[in-house]
Amino acid sequence: MIRLAACTLVALTLPSIAHAVCPTDLEAAAVAAAIVARQPVPLPAGEMSMADGLCGQGKVVRFLGQAFGPVVGYKAGLTNPAVQKRLNHNAPLRGTLFASMLVPDGAELPAAFGARPVMEADLLVEVADPAALARAQTPLEALRALKTYAPFIELPDLMVEDPSKLVGPTLALINVGARAGVVGRAVPVKATPELAEAFAAMTVTMSDGSGAVLDSGKGSATLGNPLNAASWLARDLAAAGTPLMPGARLSLGSFTKLLPPKAGMVVRVAYEGLPGNPVVGVRFR
């Protein structure tokens, strides 16, 4: 196995991936180098299967850990039909979240936080019982396996020169675009049928600093109920031989369109229908 320090990753020459098979360690290191350097990732020359994309993701994630710190959780990407349509893949995908990616409510970040930065309204949950979450068959059963939930603005990075050419395998290869996210105040879970239903019924609204609505969506836009994304992640990880640990954070997917951030923009996301109507915000410079 090739082991490279983060500074070495950034300095690597970025060769094109010339064949549609699982990327080699060197090719995966080049992808990781581009991600760390916030440069466009070189796309494979031919069609890559989903198995190859996931194989490459495993290698890329190991290199990214050298720069981004320990794994703190996972994200469910492509849980919203509108995002699936934009990114040309009709099923969820899993990415890995690292410690340095998560910043607190009210953070100020550069608008160019990635090579191809976008933002979306999301939700973050903390796992209490991983085994129970993997077994969950209903949103209420999933809720019973969680400790907290928090409003969350995910800040993905589409990472390639031309995002319109992204397809499922290449999205998997780039760790489903995981780059950063702004975390609001965590709310302890009270596992009631009413709360489980509220996650599907809520209206999530993204607004700018003047109060103008940028986009909004229902909780049900995410796999019918975002709690279904939590149990999907737990099962997907178990099937891959990477079981969840208690305390892991899970990003459940988008309730809004992927929108580009702009310097000087203030963004606020509100969750109307959840207890207390929680909010989270970020400022871009």
VMD Tcl script that draws the C-alpha trace (Angstrom):
set ca {
  {0.00 0.00 0.00}
  {1.21 3.49 -0.84}
  {1.31 5.85 2.18}
  {1.68 9.55 1.50}
  {1.59 12.55 3.81}
  {-0.98 15.24 3.03}
  {1.70 17.63 1.80}
  {2.95 14.97 -0.60}
  {-0.60 14.43 -1.87}
  {-0.95 18.07 -2.85}
  {2.36 18.02 -4.68}
  {1.58 14.90 -6.73}
  {1.32 15.18 -10.48}
  {-2.27 14.50 -11.48}
  {-2.23 11.86 -14.25}
  {-5.36 11.02 -16.21}
  {-7.06 7.79 -15.26}
  {-6.56 5.97 -18.51}
  {-8.61 2.81 -18.10}
  {-12.07 1.91 -16.84}
  {-11.10 -0.42 -13.99}
  {-10.60 0.07 -10.28}
  {-8.07 2.91 -10.00}
  {-4.59 1.97 -8.88}
  {-3.19 3.31 -5.61}
  {-1.28 5.96 -7.56}
  {-4.38 7.05 -9.48}
  {-6.42 7.20 -6.25}
  {-3.67 9.28 -4.64}
  {-3.86 11.70 -7.59}
  {-7.63 12.05 -7.10}
  {-7.10 12.67 -3.38}
  {-4.38 15.21 -4.18}
  {-6.77 17.16 -6.39}
  {-9.46 17.09 -3.70}
  {-7.07 18.33 -1.01}
  {-5.76 21.07 -3.31}
  {-9.32 22.09 -4.34}
  {-8.46 21.44 -7.96}
  {-10.70 19.71 -10.54}
  {-10.34 15.95 -10.33}
  {-9.29 14.17 -13.55}
  {-12.14 12.00 -14.85}
  {-11.60 8.43 -16.09}
  {-10.96 8.12 -19.80}
  {-13.61 5.43 -20.34}
  {-16.79 4.24 -18.72}
  {-16.21 3.08 -15.17}
  {-18.55 0.59 -13.49}
  {-20.10 1.34 -10.12}
  {-18.01 -1.46 -8.62}
  {-14.87 0.24 -9.90}
  {-16.03 3.64 -8.65}
  {-16.68 2.26 -5.17}
  {-13.37 0.39 -5.22}
  {-11.61 3.64 -6.09}
  {-13.53 5.52 -3.40}
  {-12.18 3.19 -0.73}
  {-8.63 4.02 -1.77}
  {-9.29 7.75 -2.13}
  {-10.86 7.92 1.34}
  {-7.80 6.29 2.93}
  {-5.57 9.00 1.41}
  {-7.98 11.80 2.36}
  {-7.80 10.75 5.99}
  {-4.16 11.83 6.05}
  {-5.21 15.41 5.29}
  {-8.70 15.70 6.77}
  {-8.36 13.83 10.07}
  {-10.39 10.99 11.56}
  {-13.66 9.72 10.14}
  {-16.64 11.13 12.09}
  {-19.48 9.79 10.00}
  {-21.00 9.33 6.56}
  {-23.24 11.09 4.08}
  {-26.10 9.75 2.01}
  {-25.91 11.41 -1.37}
  {-28.52 11.35 -4.13}
  {-31.46 10.77 -1.79}
  {-33.51 13.47 -3.55}
  {-34.96 12.80 -7.04}
  {-34.07 16.32 -8.25}
  {-30.43 15.82 -7.28}
  {-30.43 12.32 -8.78}
  {-31.60 13.81 -12.07}
  {-28.93 16.52 -12.04}
  {-26.15 14.03 -11.29}
  {-27.35 11.25 -13.61}
  {-27.79 8.46 -11.05}
  {-31.10 7.12 -9.71}
  {-30.01 5.55 -6.41}
  {-28.38 6.77 -3.18}
  {-24.61 6.76 -2.75}
  {-22.50 6.83 0.42}
  {-19.59 9.14 1.17}
  {-17.31 9.57 4.18}
  {-17.21 12.61 6.49}
  {-13.99 13.66 8.23}
  {-13.55 15.68 11.42}
  {-12.23 18.83 9.75}
  {-15.23 19.03 7.41}
  {-17.78 20.00 10.07}
  {-17.96 23.62 11.27}
  {-20.40 25.27 13.73}
  {-23.50 27.34 13.09}
  {-22.71 30.87 11.95}
  {-19.32 30.00 10.49}
  {-17.80 32.22 7.82}
  {-16.29 30.35 4.88}
  {-14.83 31.28 1.50}
  {-17.37 31.07 -1.31}
  {-14.70 29.16 -3.24}
  {-14.45 26.43 -0.60}
  {-14.00 23.81 -3.31}
  {-13.21 23.35 -6.98}
  {-16.92 23.38 -7.91}
  {-18.69 24.44 -4.69}
  {-22.42 24.15 -4.10}
  {-24.70 24.24 -1.05}
  {-27.84 22.41 0.02}
  {-30.19 22.14 3.00}
  {-29.53 18.85 4.78}
  {-30.00 17.23 8.19}
  {-27.40 15.61 10.48}
  {-28.18 12.87 13.01}
  {-26.05 11.19 15.67}
  {-26.24 7.40 16.01}
  {-27.03 5.80 19.38}
  {-27.56 2.14 18.43}
  {-25.95 1.16 15.10}
  {-27.31 -2.40 15.05}
  {-30.87 -1.24 15.69}
  {-30.53 1.41 12.98}
  {-29.41 -1.20 10.44}
  {-32.44 -3.34 11.36}
  {-34.92 -0.46 11.21}
  {-37.81 -0.99 8.80}
  {-39.76 2.18 9.57}
  {-38.87 5.82 10.28}
  {-39.94 5.39 13.91}
  {-37.64 2.39 14.36}
  {-34.80 4.42 12.86}
  {-35.58 7.34 15.18}
  {-35.34 5.05 18.22}
  {-31.75 4.22 17.19}
  {-30.65 7.88 17.09}
  {-29.37 10.15 19.87}
  {-29.68 13.66 18.38}
  {-30.55 15.52 15.20}
  {-29.24 18.89 14.03}
  {-29.96 21.35 11.21}
  {-27.19 21.08 8.65}
  {-26.09 23.00 5.57}
  {-24.01 20.63 3.52}
  {-21.36 22.26 1.33}
  {-20.53 19.66 -1.30}
  {-17.93 20.04 -4.03}
  {-18.71 18.63 -7.47}
  {-14.92 18.57 -7.94}
  {-14.68 18.03 -11.71}
  {-14.06 20.38 -14.62}
  {-17.52 19.79 -16.08}
  {-20.07 18.64 -13.45}
  {-22.61 17.91 -16.21}
  {-20.47 14.86 -17.05}
  {-20.70 13.42 -13.54}
  {-22.30 9.97 -13.36}
  {-22.75 7.54 -10.49}
  {-19.35 5.79 -10.63}
  {-17.34 9.00 -10.88}
  {-19.42 10.58 -8.12}
  {-18.61 7.56 -5.96}
  {-14.93 7.93 -6.81}
  {-14.83 11.53 -5.53}
  {-16.37 10.50 -2.18}
  {-19.80 11.77 -3.27}
  {-18.47 15.32 -3.23}
  {-17.98 15.51 0.56}
  {-16.20 18.77 1.36}
  {-17.73 20.65 4.33}
  {-20.89 21.31 6.31}
  {-22.29 23.75 8.87}
  {-23.84 22.09 11.92}
  {-26.60 23.71 14.00}
  {-27.53 23.02 17.61}
  {-28.08 19.33 18.31}
  {-31.56 18.42 19.56}
  {-32.01 15.31 21.73}
  {-34.26 12.72 20.11}
  {-37.59 11.89 21.71}
  {-38.65 8.86 19.71}
  {-42.37 9.42 19.22}
  {-44.57 8.66 16.22}
  {-45.31 12.40 15.98}
  {-41.62 13.31 15.63}
  {-41.02 10.54 13.08}
  {-43.89 11.90 10.99}
  {-42.66 15.48 11.42}
  {-39.40 14.66 9.62}
  {-41.40 13.81 6.49}
  {-43.95 16.61 6.85}
  {-41.53 19.47 7.63}
  {-40.82 22.25 5.17}
  {-37.13 23.10 4.82}
  {-36.47 26.61 3.50}
  {-33.16 28.12 2.42}
  {-33.12 31.95 2.45}
  {-30.54 34.65 1.88}
  {-29.61 37.48 4.24}
  {-32.52 39.63 3.06}
  {-35.03 36.86 3.74}
  {-35.56 36.03 0.07}
  {-36.25 32.33 -0.42}
  {-33.55 30.59 -2.45}
  {-35.32 27.23 -2.45}
  {-37.48 25.02 -0.25}
  {-38.54 21.40 -0.04}
  {-40.45 18.90 2.03}
  {-38.81 16.35 4.30}
  {-40.51 13.64 2.27}
  {-38.34 14.58 -0.74}
  {-35.54 12.56 0.87}
  {-36.46 8.88 0.43}
  {-39.98 9.57 1.64}
  {-38.63 10.43 5.09}
  {-35.01 11.44 5.85}
  {-34.94 8.86 8.65}
  {-35.05 6.24 5.89}
  {-31.70 7.60 4.70}
  {-30.21 6.97 8.15}
  {-31.23 3.31 8.12}
  {-30.11 2.98 4.47}
  {-26.65 4.23 5.44}
  {-26.43 1.78 8.36}
  {-27.38 -1.15 6.13}
  {-25.08 -0.06 3.31}
  {-22.14 0.20 5.70}
  {-22.92 -3.17 7.27}
  {-23.08 -4.79 3.82}
  {-19.67 -3.26 3.01}
  {-18.14 -4.64 6.21}
  {-17.83 -1.17 7.76}
  {-20.33 -1.16 10.63}
  {-21.29 2.11 12.28}
  {-20.04 3.08 15.70}
  {-22.14 4.84 18.37}
  {-21.70 8.59 18.05}
  {-21.23 8.55 14.27}
  {-22.77 11.51 12.43}
  {-24.93 10.86 9.39}
  {-25.78 13.45 6.73}
  {-29.15 12.42 5.31}
  {-29.32 14.22 1.97}
  {-30.70 17.28 0.27}
  {-34.10 18.93 0.74}
  {-33.27 21.66 -1.77}
  {-31.53 22.12 -5.09}
  {-27.76 22.36 -5.30}
  {-27.08 26.10 -5.37}
  {-23.82 28.00 -5.90}
  {-22.55 30.15 -3.01}
  {-21.46 33.74 -3.67}
  {-19.05 35.99 -1.81}
  {-20.90 38.25 0.62}
  {-23.91 35.92 0.78}
  {-25.56 35.01 4.09}
  {-27.58 31.79 4.03}
  {-30.13 30.61 6.57}
  {-31.98 27.28 6.59}
  {-35.14 26.82 8.67}
  {-36.95 23.55 9.45}
  {-40.62 24.42 9.91}
  {-42.52 21.56 11.51}
  {-39.74 20.17 13.68}
  {-40.01 21.06 17.38}
  {-38.84 24.64 17.89}
  {-38.43 25.19 14.12}
  {-34.61 24.94 14.29}
  {-32.35 27.05 12.06}
  {-28.73 27.07 10.93}
  {-26.73 29.69 9.07}
  {-23.49 30.38 7.23}
  {-21.76 33.42 5.76}
  {-19.58 33.37 2.64}
  {-16.71 35.73 2.04}
}
mol new
graphics top color blue
foreach p $ca { graphics top sphere $p radius 0.5 }
foreach p [lrange $ca 0 end-1] q [lrange $ca 1 end] { graphics top cylinder $p $q radius 0.2 }
display resetview
